[in-house]
């Protein structure tokens, strides 16, 4: 088999390089302080508003899909009974 040992060495080298890069990258984002527990009230308000917004979007999407499915089923059944 060719390249077995070389592959594992390059994989380890790549892993080590990625680990070193992780130390230099900024790990802060808008909600990181809210997740750690030492949050500013504004961060918490933003996080809560974002979560409620996503929940509302999913609920609306679910309703639209359900209504579309019901309409499609009614049209399909109507098509079967008219032609059948």
C-alpha positions as a printed NumPy array, in Angstrom:
array([[  0.   ,   0.   ,   0.   ],
       [  1.399,   3.358,  -0.911],
       [  1.572,   6.41 ,   1.263],
       [  0.158,   4.943,   4.486],
       [  2.814,   6.334,   6.791],
       [  3.085,   9.597,   4.872],
       [ -0.621,  10.169,   5.102],
       [ -0.74 ,   9.758,   8.855],
       [  2.272,  12.056,   9.284],
       [  0.72 ,  14.758,   7.101],
       [ -2.612,  14.378,   8.906],
       [ -0.911,  14.833,  12.283],
       [  1.018,  17.809,  10.961],
       [ -2.165,  19.389,   9.606],
       [ -3.937,  18.787,  12.915],
       [ -1.096,  20.429,  14.849],
       [ -1.097,  23.448,  12.531],
       [ -4.857,  23.883,  12.944],
       [ -4.51 ,  23.681,  16.718],
       [ -1.848,  26.407,  16.667],
       [ -4.001,  28.609,  14.426],
       [ -6.888,  28.251,  16.854],
       [ -4.87 ,  30.01 ,  19.54 ],
       [ -4.508,  33.134,  17.392],
       [ -8.078,  33.393,  16.118],
       [-10.616,  35.536,  17.895],
       [-13.254,  33.268,  19.405],
       [-15.642,  36.032,  20.473],
       [-18.964,  36.454,  18.771],
       [-22.095,  38.411,  19.562],
       [-23.592,  35.81 ,  21.882],
       [-20.534,  34.169,  23.436],
       [-20.724,  36.142,  26.672],
       [-24.413,  35.281,  27.019],
       [-23.625,  31.587,  26.728],
       [-20.823,  31.68 ,  29.311],
       [-23.004,  33.21 ,  31.987],
       [-21.211,  36.541,  32.52 ],
       [-23.454,  38.364,  30.107],
       [-24.468,  41.948,  29.752],
       [-28.269,  42.408,  29.82 ],
       [-28.205,  43.778,  26.261],
       [-26.533,  40.57 ,  25.039],
       [-29.185,  38.511,  26.783],
       [-31.977,  40.619,  25.3  ],
       [-30.478,  40.23 ,  21.831],
       [-30.103,  36.484,  22.308],
       [-33.67 ,  36.066,  23.52 ],
       [-35.057,  38.208,  20.69 ],
       [-33.073,  36.177,  18.155],
       [-34.35 ,  32.869,  19.529],
       [-37.967,  34.062,  19.555],
       [-37.557,  35.319,  15.996],
       [-36.238,  31.944,  14.843],
       [-39.038,  30.117,  16.662],
       [-41.659,  32.329,  15.029],
       [-40.079,  31.796,  11.608],
       [-40.15 ,  28.005,  12.058],
       [-43.778,  28.094,  13.205],
       [-44.809,  30.199,  10.192],
       [-42.882,  27.921,   7.842],
       [-44.485,  24.831,   9.344],
       [-47.968,  26.333,   8.902],
       [-47.267,  27.29 ,   5.284],
       [-46.009,  23.789,   4.482],
       [-49.013,  22.161,   6.161],
       [-51.494,  24.405,   4.352],
       [-49.71 ,  23.804,   1.032],
       [-49.846,  20.051,   1.592],
       [-53.562,  20.155,   2.405],
       [-54.308,  22.25 ,  -0.687],
       [-52.246,  19.907,  -2.869],
       [-54.066,  16.868,  -1.418],
       [-57.463,  18.472,  -2.052],
       [-56.509,  19.331,  -5.619],
       [-55.145,  15.831,  -6.223],
       [-58.257,  14.142,  -4.814],
       [-60.475,  16.489,  -6.812],
       [-58.509,  15.624,  -9.952],
       [-58.926,  11.888,  -9.268],
       [-62.675,  12.153,  -8.67 ],
       [-63.318,  14.402, -11.688],
       [-61.419,  12.173, -14.11 ],
       [-62.22 ,   8.889, -12.364]])
